[in-house]
Amino acid sequence: MKKLFDWFDNNILGLLAGFLLVFIPLYPKVPLFDIIPGYIVRIRLEDLLISFTIFIWLILLVRKKITLKDNPLFKPIALYLIFGLLSVLTAIFVVHTVPLQKLHIEKIVLHYIRRIEYFSLFFIFFSSIKSFRQVKIYLTLFIITVLSVTIYGYGQKYFYWPAFSTMNREFSKGFMLYLGPHGRVLSTFGGHYDLAAFTMIGLLILWSIFFSIKNKIAKLATFLIICGAFWLLILTASRISFLAYLGGLVFLFFLWAYKKGVGWALGRYLMVSALSILIMMSFGDLGDRFNKLLRLNERLSGIRDLVLKPAVAPP
């Protein structure tokens, strides 16, 4: 019994971190209750679970089972939060951009606490990792999560699976929604931009894994998940996330160049980027949005007329 308790005591943070890694992306964004009556930001189950995990993390920190000494981002994040707090106080008491009223103070304090909640996940995961094997477990859980998010996103798009949005005050109350033919997929997230950001990060990690593994079956499985996740990114119709994806590919293959060489990295970067842009421009609403933004049809029509125009006057 003591061995079991000791094992649980040593691994509880890792268990909670792994659970949050799967639960936060997959659980629908259904609110539990209002923290500020009528406000768009509501408390969800994930907030309670993160709060519980933070409580466990603090206990382990006090017991010196974990430490902040080796965390490279502790000081920058702490400095950011200190300046954030000073900004809150300045907004209320100095420049008065936030009225000195209960409702407005509650809102700004709530948003500040939410930022602390977001940063806390980094400290939880960093403190929970004790070996490279644990990193592999987290990566496996992440891949399963990306696959599950992708499947549910397809269900929303093609089979009318329900969506729960937080994009406006009414939707954030937890209403069950169904996407129309041109609706932007949000899968298990509160909005299509959130899904697009998650998918973009997932694709970059998956591409890195794809070029790392040598097992052919695992490589094929990873590539199929990449294809599914990439089409999900197209269905979100988020231009900024697609551009971030292309920028992330530059950074990813820049890192690969140090290990495999410039020629190896450049060839694969051009292949992945060109294929991604070709698919994006050929299918889905995302290509149409880029066409409208860049006015490609107008520009290409001028080139087309120039190429097809006879060189001399008609006889």
Secondary structure by P-SEA (a helix, b strand, c coil): caaaaaaaaacaaaaaaaaaacccccccccccccccccccccccaaaaaaaaaaaaaaaaaaacccccccccaaaaaaaaaaaaaaaaaaaccccccccccaaaaaaaaaaaaaaaaaaaaaaaaaaacccaaaaaaaaaaaaaaaaaaaaaaaaaaccccbbbbccccccccbbbbbbccccccccccccaaaaaaaaaaaaaaaaaaaaccccaaaaaaaaaaaaaaaaaaaaaccaaaaaaaaaaaaaaaaaaaaaccaaaaaaaaaaaaaaaaaaaacccaaaaaaaaaaaaaaaaaaaaaaaaccccccc
